[in-house]
Structures are given as structure tokens and as C-alpha cells.
Amino acid sequence: MPDTDQVAALLHQAGETHHADTDGEDPDWATFYSDWLLHHSPLPELLGRAPVRSHPTAELVALDERFTKTHPKGTGSGSTPKI
């Protein structure tokens, strides 16, 4: 099982790639991240299997919603949600 630092690094790379491709504007960002993580990163190898894309997509959306509720725009620490 990968540690959180490995997953955080992969999410950071996905974010950089997403921002370069979309300039940061994409309401379907979670699908992009999931696709990138499953097809362009070592995440499936780290997990020992490739999850169905809808699972990480749903988790990313849920984490974003939870983070947004607890960190209203302009009040956050400027960091990404902790997984």
C-alpha cells in the first residue's frame, strides 16, 4: 500500500498536468485527475491493481466537497486537502 506522501506527490503531478492542459478551469477536473492517475502514473502499481475510474473520481469529489465546506473561499490555508 502506498504511503500518503507518495499519493500526495502523484496528486500534485496530476494537478500540474491538469492546470497546464486546462489553465485550471475544468468543472470535470476529478475525472481528469482519475484518468491521469490510472493511465499516466504509477498509482495502479503502488496499489497492486487499477481501480475502476469512478471510484477515485467519487473520492476526489467527496474530498473536495468536505474541504470546501470546512475552508470557505478565502479562508483556507492555501494548501490542498489532506487525504
FIKE-364735 format. One record per atom (N, C-alpha, C): residue number from 1; residue in one letter; atom name; x, y, z. Coordinates in steps of 0.02 Angstrom, whole numbers, plus 50000, padded with zeros to 5 digits. Example, Ala and Ser with C-alpha at 12.3 -4.5 7.8 and 13.67 -1.06 7.14 Angstrom:
2
+-----+---------+-------+-------+-------+-------+
| num | residuo | atomo |     u |     v |     w |
+-----+---------+-------+-------+-------+-------+
|   1 |       A |     N | 50660 | 49716 | 50390 |
|   1 |       A |    CA | 50615 | 49775 | 50390 |
|   1 |       A |     C | 50660 | 49835 | 50390 |
|   2 |       S |     N | 50642 | 49888 | 50354 |
|   2 |       S |    CA | 50684 | 49947 | 50357 |
|   2 |       S |     C | 50645 | 50002 | 50394 |
+-----+---------+-------+-------+-------+-------+
This chain:
83
+-----+---------+-------+-------+-------+-------+
| num | residuo | atomo |     u |     v |     w |
+-----+---------+-------+-------+-------+-------+
|   1 |       M |     N | 50043 | 49941 | 50000 |
|   1 |       M |    CA | 50000 | 50000 | 50000 |
|   1 |       M |     C | 50045 | 50062 | 50000 |
|   2 |       P |     N | 50030 | 50111 | 49957 |
|   2 |       P |    CA | 50071 | 50171 | 49955 |
|   2 |       P |     C | 50060 | 50214 | 50017 |
|   3 |       D |     N | 50111 | 50253 | 50034 |
|   3 |       D |    CA | 50101 | 50298 | 50091 |
|   3 |       D |     C | 50071 | 50364 | 50065 |
|   4 |       T |     N | 50047 | 50404 | 50111 |
|   4 |       T |    CA | 50013 | 50466 | 50092 |
|   4 |       T |     C | 50058 | 50514 | 50054 |
|   5 |       D |     N | 50123 | 50514 | 50069 |
|   5 |       D |    CA | 50169 | 50558 | 50034 |
|   5 |       D |     C | 50173 | 50540 | 49960 |
|   6 |       Q |     N | 50173 | 50474 | 49945 |
|   6 |       Q |    CA | 50175 | 50453 | 49875 |
|   6 |       Q |     C | 50112 | 50474 | 49838 |
|   7 |       V |     N | 50055 | 50464 | 49870 |
|   7 |       V |    CA | 49991 | 50482 | 49838 |
|   7 |       V |     C | 49987 | 50558 | 49831 |
|   8 |       A |     N | 50009 | 50595 | 49882 |
|   8 |       A |    CA | 50008 | 50668 | 49878 |
|   8 |       A |     C | 50051 | 50693 | 49820 |
|   9 |       A |     N | 50109 | 50662 | 49811 |
|   9 |       A |    CA | 50153 | 50682 | 49756 |
|   9 |       A |     C | 50120 | 50668 | 49688 |
|  10 |       L |     N | 50086 | 50612 | 49682 |
|  10 |       L |    CA | 50051 | 50596 | 49620 |
|  10 |       L |     C | 49994 | 50645 | 49608 |
|  11 |       L |     N | 49957 | 50662 | 49660 |
|  11 |       L |    CA | 49903 | 50711 | 49653 |
|  11 |       L |     C | 49930 | 50779 | 49632 |
|  12 |       H |     N | 49987 | 50797 | 49659 |
|  12 |       H |    CA | 50019 | 50860 | 49640 |
|  12 |       H |     C | 50038 | 50860 | 49566 |
|  13 |       Q |     N | 50067 | 50804 | 49544 |
|  13 |       Q |    CA | 50085 | 50798 | 49473 |
|  13 |       Q |     C | 50022 | 50800 | 49428 |
|  14 |       A |     N | 49969 | 50768 | 49450 |
|  14 |       A |    CA | 49907 | 50770 | 49412 |
|  14 |       A |     C | 49881 | 50841 | 49408 |
|  15 |       G |     N | 49886 | 50877 | 49463 |
|  15 |       G |    CA | 49864 | 50947 | 49465 |
|  15 |       G |     C | 49904 | 50991 | 49418 |
|  16 |       E |     N | 49969 | 50982 | 49418 |
|  16 |       E |    CA | 50011 | 51021 | 49373 |
|  16 |       E |     C | 49994 | 51007 | 49300 |
|  17 |       T |     N | 49984 | 50943 | 49284 |
|  17 |       T |    CA | 49967 | 50924 | 49216 |
|  17 |       T |     C | 49898 | 50953 | 49197 |
|  18 |       H |     N | 49851 | 50948 | 49243 |
|  18 |       H |    CA | 49784 | 50973 | 49230 |
|  18 |       H |     C | 49785 | 51049 | 49218 |
|  19 |       H |     N | 49822 | 51084 | 49260 |
|  19 |       H |    CA | 49825 | 51156 | 49253 |
|  19 |       H |     C | 49857 | 51176 | 49186 |
|  20 |       A |     N | 49908 | 51140 | 49166 |
|  20 |       A |    CA | 49941 | 51154 | 49101 |
|  20 |       A |     C | 49894 | 51140 | 49043 |
|  21 |       D |     N | 49853 | 51089 | 49049 |
|  21 |       D |    CA | 49807 | 51071 | 48995 |
|  21 |       D |     C | 49745 | 51115 | 48993 |
|  22 |       T |     N | 49722 | 51140 | 49050 |
|  22 |       T |    CA | 49657 | 51175 | 49054 |
|  22 |       T |     C | 49663 | 51246 | 49080 |
|  23 |       D |     N | 49721 | 51267 | 49100 |
|  23 |       D |    CA | 49731 | 51331 | 49134 |
|  23 |       D |     C | 49690 | 51334 | 49198 |
|  24 |       G |     N | 49676 | 51275 | 49226 |
|  24 |       G |    CA | 49642 | 51271 | 49291 |
|  24 |       G |     C | 49567 | 51273 | 49289 |
|  25 |       E |     N | 49537 | 51287 | 49232 |
|  25 |       E |    CA | 49464 | 51292 | 49227 |
|  25 |       E |     C | 49436 | 51227 | 49198 |
|  26 |       D |     N | 49405 | 51186 | 49241 |
|  26 |       D |    CA | 49376 | 51124 | 49217 |
|  26 |       D |     C | 49329 | 51097 | 49271 |
|  27 |       P |     N | 49263 | 51102 | 49259 |
|  27 |       P |    CA | 49217 | 51077 | 49310 |
|  27 |       P |     C | 49220 | 51001 | 49318 |
|  28 |       D |     N | 49249 | 50966 | 49269 |
|  28 |       D |    CA | 49256 | 50893 | 49272 |
|  28 |       D |     C | 49327 | 50873 | 49291 |
|  29 |       W |     N | 49359 | 50913 | 49332 |
|  29 |       W |    CA | 49429 | 50904 | 49350 |
|  29 |       W |     C | 49442 | 50835 | 49382 |
|  30 |       A |     N | 49395 | 50811 | 49422 |
|  30 |       A |    CA | 49406 | 50747 | 49457 |
|  30 |       A |     C | 49413 | 50689 | 49408 |
|  31 |       T |     N | 49376 | 50691 | 49353 |
|  31 |       T |    CA | 49383 | 50639 | 49303 |
|  31 |       T |     C | 49451 | 50642 | 49270 |
|  32 |       F |     N | 49475 | 50703 | 49256 |
|  32 |       F |    CA | 49542 | 50711 | 49227 |
|  32 |       F |     C | 49594 | 50682 | 49274 |
|  33 |       Y |     N | 49590 | 50701 | 49339 |
|  33 |       Y |    CA | 49638 | 50675 | 49388 |
|  33 |       Y |     C | 49637 | 50599 | 49390 |
|  34 |       S |     N | 49577 | 50570 | 49394 |
|  34 |       S |    CA | 49571 | 50497 | 49398 |
|  34 |       S |     C | 49601 | 50463 | 49336 |
|  35 |       D |     N | 49584 | 50490 | 49278 |
|  35 |       D |    CA | 49611 | 50461 | 49216 |
|  35 |       D |     C | 49688 | 50466 | 49216 |
|  36 |       W |     N | 49714 | 50523 | 49235 |
|  36 |       W |    CA | 49786 | 50532 | 49235 |
|  36 |       W |     C | 49819 | 50485 | 49286 |
|  37 |       L |     N | 49790 | 50481 | 49345 |
|  37 |       L |    CA | 49818 | 50437 | 49397 |
|  37 |       L |     C | 49818 | 50364 | 49376 |
|  38 |       L |     N | 49766 | 50343 | 49341 |
|  38 |       L |    CA | 49760 | 50272 | 49323 |
|  38 |       L |     C | 49798 | 50254 | 49259 |
|  39 |       H |     N | 49808 | 50303 | 49214 |
|  39 |       H |    CA | 49838 | 50286 | 49150 |
|  39 |       H |     C | 49906 | 50318 | 49137 |
|  40 |       H |     N | 49926 | 50365 | 49179 |
|  40 |       H |    CA | 49989 | 50401 | 49167 |
|  40 |       H |     C | 50033 | 50406 | 49229 |
|  41 |       S |     N | 50017 | 50370 | 49280 |
|  41 |       S |    CA | 50057 | 50371 | 49341 |
|  41 |       S |     C | 50067 | 50300 | 49367 |
|  42 |       P |     N | 50110 | 50292 | 49415 |
|  42 |       P |    CA | 50121 | 50225 | 49444 |
|  42 |       P |     C | 50070 | 50206 | 49497 |
|  43 |       L |     N | 50016 | 50244 | 49505 |
|  43 |       L |    CA | 49968 | 50228 | 49558 |
|  43 |       L |     C | 49941 | 50157 | 49555 |
|  44 |       P |     N | 49920 | 50131 | 49497 |
|  44 |       P |    CA | 49896 | 50062 | 49497 |
|  44 |       P |     C | 49948 | 50012 | 49522 |
|  45 |       E |     N | 50011 | 50023 | 49504 |
|  45 |       E |    CA | 50064 | 49979 | 49527 |
|  45 |       E |     C | 50073 | 49985 | 49603 |
|  46 |       L |     N | 50069 | 50046 | 49628 |
|  46 |       L |    CA | 50075 | 50057 | 49701 |
|  46 |       L |     C | 50018 | 50024 | 49739 |
|  47 |       L |     N | 49959 | 50024 | 49709 |
|  47 |       L |    CA | 49901 | 49994 | 49741 |
|  47 |       L |     C | 49898 | 49918 | 49732 |
|  48 |       G |     N | 49934 | 49893 | 49682 |
|  48 |       G |    CA | 49932 | 49822 | 49667 |
|  48 |       G |     C | 49876 | 49804 | 49619 |
|  49 |       R |     N | 49838 | 49854 | 49597 |
|  49 |       R |    CA | 49784 | 49844 | 49548 |
|  49 |       R |     C | 49760 | 49913 | 49525 |
|  50 |       A |     N | 49726 | 49914 | 49470 |
|  50 |       A |    CA | 49697 | 49977 | 49445 |
|  50 |       A |     C | 49624 | 49980 | 49465 |
|  51 |       P |     N | 49605 | 50027 | 49507 |
|  51 |       P |    CA | 49535 | 50033 | 49525 |
|  51 |       P |     C | 49493 | 50057 | 49465 |
|  52 |       V |     N | 49428 | 50045 | 49469 |
|  52 |       V |    CA | 49382 | 50073 | 49419 |
|  52 |       V |     C | 49385 | 50148 | 49425 |
|  53 |       R |     N | 49389 | 50184 | 49369 |
|  53 |       R |    CA | 49399 | 50257 | 49370 |
|  53 |       R |     C | 49347 | 50293 | 49411 |
|  54 |       S |     N | 49286 | 50268 | 49413 |
|  54 |       S |    CA | 49233 | 50303 | 49451 |
|  54 |       S |     C | 49248 | 50306 | 49526 |
|  55 |       H |     N | 49284 | 50258 | 49552 |
|  55 |       H |    CA | 49298 | 50258 | 49624 |
|  55 |       H |     C | 49343 | 50316 | 49645 |
|  56 |       P |     N | 49402 | 50325 | 49615 |
|  56 |       P |    CA | 49442 | 50383 | 49635 |
|  56 |       P |     C | 49409 | 50449 | 49616 |
|  57 |       T |     N | 49370 | 50450 | 49562 |
|  57 |       T |    CA | 49334 | 50511 | 49543 |
|  57 |       T |     C | 49286 | 50530 | 49598 |
|  58 |       A |     N | 49246 | 50483 | 49622 |
|  58 |       A |    CA | 49198 | 50497 | 49675 |
|  58 |       A |     C | 49233 | 50518 | 49740 |
|  59 |       E |     N | 49288 | 50486 | 49756 |
|  59 |       E |    CA | 49325 | 50504 | 49817 |
|  59 |       E |     C | 49354 | 50575 | 49812 |
|  60 |       L |     N | 49380 | 50592 | 49753 |
|  60 |       L |    CA | 49407 | 50660 | 49744 |
|  60 |       L |     C | 49353 | 50712 | 49751 |
|  61 |       V |     N | 49294 | 50700 | 49723 |
|  61 |       V |    CA | 49238 | 50747 | 49728 |
|  61 |       V |     C | 49217 | 50753 | 49801 |
|  62 |       A |     N | 49211 | 50697 | 49836 |
|  62 |       A |    CA | 49191 | 50698 | 49907 |
|  62 |       A |     C | 49242 | 50736 | 49949 |
|  63 |       L |     N | 49306 | 50725 | 49937 |
|  63 |       L |    CA | 49358 | 50761 | 49974 |
|  63 |       L |     C | 49355 | 50835 | 49960 |
|  64 |       D |     N | 49345 | 50853 | 49897 |
|  64 |       D |    CA | 49340 | 50924 | 49879 |
|  64 |       D |     C | 49280 | 50956 | 49914 |
|  65 |       E |     N | 49223 | 50922 | 49915 |
|  65 |       E |    CA | 49163 | 50949 | 49947 |
|  65 |       E |     C | 49175 | 50959 | 50022 |
|  66 |       R |     N | 49207 | 50909 | 50053 |
|  66 |       R |    CA | 49222 | 50914 | 50125 |
|  66 |       R |     C | 49270 | 50971 | 50139 |
|  67 |       F |     N | 49322 | 50978 | 50098 |
|  67 |       F |    CA | 49371 | 51031 | 50107 |
|  67 |       F |     C | 49338 | 51099 | 50096 |
|  68 |       T |     N | 49296 | 51105 | 50045 |
|  68 |       T |    CA | 49263 | 51169 | 50030 |
|  68 |       T |     C | 49217 | 51190 | 50087 |
|  69 |       K |     N | 49183 | 51142 | 50118 |
|  69 |       K |    CA | 49139 | 51157 | 50174 |
|  69 |       K |     C | 49178 | 51184 | 50234 |
|  70 |       T |     N | 49236 | 51155 | 50247 |
|  70 |       T |    CA | 49274 | 51174 | 50306 |
|  70 |       T |     C | 49323 | 51232 | 50293 |
|  71 |       H |     N | 49333 | 51249 | 50229 |
|  71 |       H |    CA | 49378 | 51303 | 50210 |
|  71 |       H |     C | 49345 | 51347 | 50158 |
|  72 |       P |     N | 49296 | 51388 | 50179 |
|  72 |       P |    CA | 49263 | 51431 | 50130 |
|  72 |       P |     C | 49314 | 51473 | 50092 |
|  73 |       K |     N | 49297 | 51489 | 50031 |
|  73 |       K |    CA | 49343 | 51526 | 49987 |
|  73 |       K |     C | 49371 | 51587 | 50024 |
|  74 |       G |     N | 49438 | 51593 | 50021 |
|  74 |       G |    CA | 49471 | 51649 | 50053 |
|  74 |       G |     C | 49491 | 51638 | 50125 |
|  75 |       T |     N | 49469 | 51581 | 50155 |
|  75 |       T |    CA | 49486 | 51569 | 50225 |
|  75 |       T |     C | 49533 | 51510 | 50234 |
|  76 |       G |     N | 49548 | 51475 | 50181 |
|  76 |       G |    CA | 49591 | 51415 | 50186 |
|  76 |       G |     C | 49663 | 51433 | 50196 |
|  77 |       S |     N | 49702 | 51382 | 50211 |
|  77 |       S |    CA | 49773 | 51392 | 50222 |
|  77 |       S |     C | 49812 | 51396 | 50157 |
|  78 |       G |     N | 49777 | 51387 | 50101 |
|  78 |       G |    CA | 49813 | 51387 | 50036 |
|  78 |       G |     C | 49840 | 51319 | 50019 |
|  79 |       S |     N | 49827 | 51270 | 50060 |
|  79 |       S |    CA | 49852 | 51203 | 50045 |
|  79 |       S |     C | 49796 | 51160 | 50017 |
|  80 |       T |     N | 49814 | 51103 | 49992 |
|  80 |       T |    CA | 49765 | 51057 | 49965 |
|  80 |       T |     C | 49738 | 51014 | 50021 |
|  81 |       P |     N | 49681 | 50983 | 50010 |
|  81 |       P |    CA | 49652 | 50940 | 50063 |
|  81 |       P |     C | 49698 | 50883 | 50081 |
|  82 |       K |     N | 49698 | 50864 | 50144 |
|  82 |       K |    CA | 49736 | 50805 | 50166 |
|  82 |       K |     C | 49696 | 50743 | 50153 |
|  83 |       I |     N | 49728 | 50693 | 50126 |
|  83 |       I |    CA | 49693 | 50631 | 50110 |
|  83 |       I |     C | 49700 | 50583 | 50167 |
+-----+---------+-------+-------+-------+-------+
